[in-house]
Amino acid sequence: MPKIGILPSLLAADFGRLAEECRRAADAGADELHLDIMDGVFVRNISFGPEVVAMARRAAPELPRNVHLMVARPHEYVDAFADAGANTLLIHVEAPCDVAGTLRAIRARGVRAGLTLNPETPAALAAPYLRAGLVDEALCMTVHPGFGGQSFIAAALPNIRSLRAMASALDISVDGGIGDETAAACARAGANLFVAGTTLFRAPDMAAAVAALRASAEAARP
């Protein structure tokens, strides 16, 4: 089973102090930093561009940047975000693009390729890309993408179980409504990477919150 990882989501950070918030996540013991990129088309919100990824690389160079492209044409942004310093680029299986070609383009830039599924999207849609060996990480959304602070959707848990059954060594991440209890539920289903925004950035002590989330996941995993 792949190792547990805790990924603070910068979407919940103080936007007036983003560089300091990146540094705070690194100092708190996070494994990676999660950055949600929204174009106002694929989802009804607008967030960060490549410049924020580059800023995160400068502010906390030791913290890998896990970049989630919630955009309608992800193939057009691969080079920009790779150049900015993304270590992982996640695209949506639902995106209107050549999904396989985009995953290959990400890999060609030396970046980990990830595939994201919305809560209602069946895991079977990811199967062809897993079989082709194009996916380094699968992200199961446990809320509807676009806005932080939403409640966890338990109906997404079967997708995690299905993906783990398909690929025992795959990194499976979850994002949306993740706290100690929901992280444990996802870990039992087979997830090993946990994206959390409000739970971590709004905690009085981020290091303690990271440690608690990690402990909950570790204790619950099969």
N, C-alpha and C positions, 0 to 999 in steps of 0.2 A: 504494500500500500504506500503511495507517495506520502511525503512528510506534510505535516500540518503547517499552514502559513496564514498569517494575519495581515490583511491589506487595508489600512485606513483609506477611506474614499475622500479625496480632496474636495468633492462637491459639498461636503458638510463643514469645511474649514472656514475660517474668517477670511473673506476675500480681500480685506484690507491688509492682511499680513501673510500672504500666501507663502513667501519664502520661509518665514519663521515657522509656519505651520508644517511645511515639509520637513524642516529640521526637527521640530517637535516629534513628528511621527518616527523619524529615524532614531532619535534619542530614547523613545519609548519602547524600542525593541521590535518595531514592525518588521516584517519580512520583505514587503514590497509596498509601493505607493500606487493606489488605483486612481486613474484619471478618466472621467467620463467626458467624452467629446460628443456634443450634440449640435445638430445643424438647423434645428427648427423645422425640418422637413420630415425626416424619419421619425423623430419624436417632437413633441410640442414644447421645446425648450431650447435655449442656446446657452452653451457653457464656455469651454476653453478651446483655444487653438494651439498650434504647434509651439508658440512662444511660451506657453505655460509649461509644457513638457520640458522645453529647454531650460526654463527657470528652475524646475524641480531637479534637473540634472546638476545644475550649478549649486543649488542650495543643499542638496543631500546626495552627493554623487554615489555614495555606497548603497543607496536604496533603489533597487530596480524599479523601473517605471512600467506599470501594467496599464496599458492604454486601451480603453473600450470605445470603439468607433460606432456610435449610434447615429450613423449618417446614411443617406440614401445612396451615395456613390462612393463606397469606401475605397474602391480601386484607384480613385483619383487622389487619395490622400496618403497612400502608403509611403511614398518617397518623403513627403514633408514631415511625417511623424517619425519615420526612421532616422532622417537627418537630425531631428530635434532630440533624439535620444531615447525613443521607446525601446524597451527590452522585449515586451510582448505587445502585439497588436491583435485585438479581438474584433472580429466583424460578425454581423448577424446573419444567420442562415436565411432569415426572411428578407434580407436586403435585395433590391432589384439589381443584381450584378452577377457576373460570372464568379460564383463563390469559390470554386476550385481554382480558377485562374488567379483570384485575389490572394488566396492562401499561399499559392506558389510564389506570387510576387513578394509577399511578406517574407517567406523563407529565403528567397533570393537575396534579400537585403540583410540576411544574417540575424533576423528578428524572429522570436518565437511566434508561431501562428496560432490564433485562438478562434473558436467558433462559439457564438452566443445563441441561446434559445430563449425566446420569450416564454412566460409561464404556460400559455396554452399550446405552444408548439410541441408536437410529439418528438421524442428523442429519436424516433426512426428517421427523421429528416437529416440527422447528423451522421447516420450510419455510413453512407457512401464515402463521406470525407474521412471518417475514421478508418474505414477499410483501405482507403487509398494512402493512408499514412500521412495525411496533410495537416493533422491537428496536434498541437502540443498541449493545448489547454481547452477545455470546454466549460463555458460559463452558463449556468442555469440561473436565469433571472427569477427571483422569488418575490418580485413586485413587477408592476407594469413599468417599463423603462420611461425615464424622462424627468422624474422629480424625486428628490430625496425625502426621507421621513415617512415613507409609506409603511403600511402594515404587511407583515409576512403573509404570503399566499402558500398555505400548506399543500395545495393541490399540485404544486411544482415538485414535491418530493418524489413521486414516481419517475420523473425524468432523470433525477439524480441516480436512482437505483438502476434504471435502464442503461444509462451511460456507463456506470461502473461495471455492470454485467458485460457490456460490450468491450471494455478496455480496462483491465485491472490495474495497469500502470499509468493511466492517463491522469494528469492534473485536472480535477473537477472543482471549479470555483462556484460560489453562490454569492448573490448580491441582492439585497433588499430586505429590510426589516431584520437584520442579523444582530442578535444579542446573545447572551449566554444560553438561554433555553432554545432558541431557534438554531443556533450554531450546533448545539448538541443533536437536535433532530436531523439536521443536514449531515452531520458527521456519521450518524447511525445509518443514513441512506447511502453514504459513500463519498461525500464531499471531503476535500482536504484543504481547500483554500477558501478563506472567509473574508469577504469584503464588507466592511462596516464603516458607516459614516457618522451618524449621530451618536451611536453607542461609544465611539472612540473620541471624536473631536469635541464632543460636548461633555465628556467625562471630567470630573474635577482632577483626576490623576490619570492621564492617558496610559502611562506605563502599567499601572495597576489594572486598567481596563483591558489592555492588550494581553496581560498575563492571565486574567480571568477568562477571557474569550478562548485563549489557547488551552487553558486547563479544561474548560467545558468540552471543547472539541476532542481533545485527547482522551478524556474519560469516556466519551460516548462512542468513539469509533469502534467498529467491529473487531 
